[in-house]
């Protein structure tokens, strides 16, 4: 009781703004994770435990080794690793963004088409689901072979990768758009009928706004999936300009310089997180909903 | 009922059976509503009063019989926007502000922005929500949400207002206040109202005529004209005549509404 009272009377100026506190929480979590990494390393190396894997400078380089690798050139007479990786990340981001855009539009359109026809739903849904059971690595070479020759010059190479990223993106968007469009309140649909509303009006004034929270939760998944799709898509394309190329490259030198692959992974993860955050920010702007239903 | 003006709603021999379970929701209903009437449909669950309301609104097609609204077939009346409807829940669109919710039917009718804004302004005044134009529905109480819903139904000045237990989900005090507000709005606009309710006192207080329905199959058990003078006020509920009429409706429900479920019996 007295504690609660004391807490309630803490002067307002001592309390940091919400954004600062959230940023501090994020940094604290990162610090704890890095600490755990080093602790694990230390325990396993000092005890000599080898289960589940041998811990040494190759399997788990020091955090500071990885951080230091960013500042140093990967090869002599090259710019620093971080500047190379950022350039490659930009390239991958271009592929992923294009793939995300294509996939989101196709997925949304599929959802809109399927919600209007139970027959199409029955007919197409199994194939849409089935499309995702084929490993992307099995599809990627074919997409490259099919798509690349058809692309105009400036799209050569990365355009095919964008299509591969789109292949991973459209699925969650299509499924969730369909569910979202179907979730319109039956009485609201009845209300629209009293206005003799056209299908088009029902779609844009009722179904689409209702579906937005569903669509955005799919877009959040799709944002990270598009980055994964772009990185994987680079592998069969033989593209060296993106993070996928860098991963293949640094993989070959892993036993000598593991920190460079780790550094690349950090950048790839950061790119995925950046994509995710962009979608979250867009959702904040677009979706007007009761605060408790926002996640 | 006045014979001079043609009826706003005319129901002739309407029967509705639902194929599932072979339920006869409505059997041979005949009813006509004169302009400016306030008619309540009352009866226990399953008497088909909500079905009848939906048949008038062309949301459900009758199995037999005809419905005309404003002298037109119900389908034509619906596409002409001849009626507004209020459901038990407000059914507001969360992503729209109060003003834009009220403006929704006007958008559907293709009104331009300036005209819409002016009308929405009037409607907000009418339902006494002047300062709430830019609020979102979730920021309002249940009673306020239902007032928005009424404003939306009346925004395009339909000749007919269909109300399906509009105050059923509200607490008693809010309900009685909204009853008074609804009467005042009705008298200002002069529209015809079909009001579905479970509550005898609400039906008697509001209506110029109470239509008592009985279940299984749904049919009209009787009609009670309410001769309490308008405008009605809080005191109306305390008048001896009010109690006589409530008793009359209750007796009609009891004697003619056979096959009542025990809890419906208890509620009377």
Interface residues (C-beta under 8 A of the other chain):
Chain A: X185 X187 X188 X190 X191 X193 X194 X195 X196 X197 X201 X205 X206 X209 X212 X287 X288 X289 X290 X291
Chain B: X57 X59 X78 X79 X80 X81 X83 X84 X85 X87 X89 X91 X93 X94 X95 X96 X104 X105 X107 X108 X109 X136 X138
